[in-house]
Amino acid sequence: MDLEPLVLFYNFPDDERTREMRGYLSRNGCSHRAVLAPEFLHPLGYLFGLPGFPRNPMFNLGQNFHEEMLVMGGLAQEQVFEFLQFLRDRRLAPVKLKAMLTPINTGWNSIQLYEELKKEYGSLPIK
């Protein structure tokens, strides 16, 4: 999966912490964007602009979640580690729900990914 670095932000407030995170990503060659509730049913592949993943024509009638979630795609492992280290170094509140775009989840929509992350990480301490 050859992809330009992009980080999707879900349910982040427009505050100093979010601006710091976005600023760091921009300075380090990563695009970022907020995903809004009407887009939650589109496949992740579509949100990342991958060919072969059309938008979901269904209108999102209330399938939402309100927790913060980050989805990273096209980042090298080193970039991910450096971003997470930046969050720790700046003592920014951690983001509990984080995922990398993978061949397995590319066809999932945001709700499916959220539910899977809640199952996998819901009981783990925040890091």
N, C-alpha and C positions, 0 to 999 in steps of 0.2 A: 504494500500500500504506500505509494509515493504521494506525500501530502505536505503542503506548506504548514509550518507550525501554527496551530490555532488552539485557543483555549476558550471553551464555552462556559459562561457564567450563568448560573440559575439562582434566582431569588436573592441576589446580593443587593443590599441597600446602597444608595448613592452616598457613600460616606468616605472618610479619609482612608480607612483600611482598604476599601475596594479600589480607590484611586491609586494607592501605593502599589497594590498588586498589578493593576493594569499598566501603571507606569513602568514597573519592573519588566513586565512582559514586552512592552513596546520597545524599551531600550535594548532588549536582548533579542530582537528580531522575531518576536511571536505576535501574531495577530490575536485579537480577543474580541468577543462580542457577547452581549446578553441574549439569552434565549427566553422569550416570553411565553406565557401559558398557551396562547393560541398555536404555538409551534410545537408543543409537547408531543403531539401525535406523529410528527414527521420522523422518518428514520434518521438515525444519527448520521448515516452516510450522506443523506440529503443536506443536513445541517452543516456538514463539513465540505460540501460541494463536490462530493465524489460522483463520477458518472455511474449510471445504472441504478440510482436511488431517487426515484421521483418523490415529490411531496405527497403527503397523504391528503386526499381530497376531502376527508371527513372534517367537520368543524368540531373543535374540542369543546364539548358541552360539560365542563366541570371536572374532567380528569386532571387534577392538579396535585401538586405538593408544594410545601412552603419552606422546606429546609434548603439551605445553601447546598449547591452541588457544583463541582468543577469537572469538566470532561476535557481531557487533553489529547490532541491528535497531531501527529507529525513531529513531535518533539523527540529528540534523541534522549536516551536514558540520562545522560549527563545533564541535559537541560532541565529535566524533571527534578533531579536531585538538587540542582542549583536553585531552582524556584522554591522548592520546599525548604531548603536551607535559608533562603532569603526570608521566608515567612517566620522561621524560628529566630533568626538573627534580629529581625525587626520586632520580635515579640508580638506579632500580629495574631489575633485569635485564630486558632486552627480551623480548617475546613474539614469536617468529619467525612463527608461524602465526596470522594475523588475517584476518578476512573480514567483509564487510558482507552482510546479508541482501538479496538482490536477487530480482527476478522470475524470473531464470534458476535460482538455486540454492534457491529456496523449496521445491521438490518433492524435492530431494536429501536423502539422510540424512547423518548426521554422517560416516560412513565415506567416502562419495562426496566430500563437501567436503574432508575431510582429504587424500584421494588427489589431488584436483585442486590443492589448495594445495601439496602436496609437489612436484607436477610443475611448477607455475608458479614457486614461490619456493624450492624446495629448494636451488638452487645460488646463490641471491643472498645477500649478506651481511646479517646481522641489523641492523635499524635501530630 
